[in-house]
Structures are given as C-alpha cells and as structure tokens.
Amino acid sequence: MSKKLDFNQVKEAHLKTLAQYVPVVARVHGGNHPEFHQVREVYDKLAKKIKDAGVEKPDLVDEFVKLREITDNYTVPDDVCESYEAVYNMLAELDRAYES
C-alpha cells in the first residue's frame, strides 16, 4: 500500500523543477497557448506564497481554483512537449496534495 504524499512532500519534490520548467514552457508555447502566460502568473504568486509561508501551509485556495479554470482541470493540450505536460501534472499533484 503506497503512502499518500502530503503537501510539504509534494512541494519539496516539485517546486525546483517547476521553477525551471514554467518560464521555459511559457517562452516556447506561449505563442500558441497564450493561456500558459496566465498559468505562469498564477504559479509565480503560488510559489511566492509558499516561500513566504516557510514551514506553515499557505492559503492557496484562490490560486488552485484559478489554475483549474485556466487549464480546464489540468487538461494537457495535444500539441505540446513533455515539459508542458510535466508542469500540468506537477501542478495537479500539488493541488491534490493541498486539498488533502
């Protein structure tokens, strides 16, 4: 039986990778997927709140609601690269862990 990861574990696993991938994906795919620029803006706010909160759990409800709206519940477009898909998957995992 696998143990479900909590928010802090998921955060530790994904934040560094997201910090690398999000700007690159925005640059590469932003022309064909302008919604990703919104994803980047919300991600930047989310990352700042997480950093500012330190060990405390930040209030990210609004950010995750907005991300679900923008991404149609993290639905990956058909014409994107693996990095784009990875960003959506990591954000979705963070969202699920936050809700638990």
Number of C-alpha atoms within 10 A of each C-alpha: 3 4 5 10 15 14 18 15 12 19 21 10 14 16 17 10 14 20 15 12 16 23 15 14 21 20 12 14 17 16 11 11 15 11 14 22 19 17 22 18 14 18 20 16 13 19 17 12 16 19 13 11 12 9 9 10 12 15 13 16 13 11 19 22 12 16 24 18 12 17 17 10 14 18 13 17 11 7 9 14 13 10 16 20 17 17 22 22 15 19 23 19 18 22 21 15 17 19 12 9
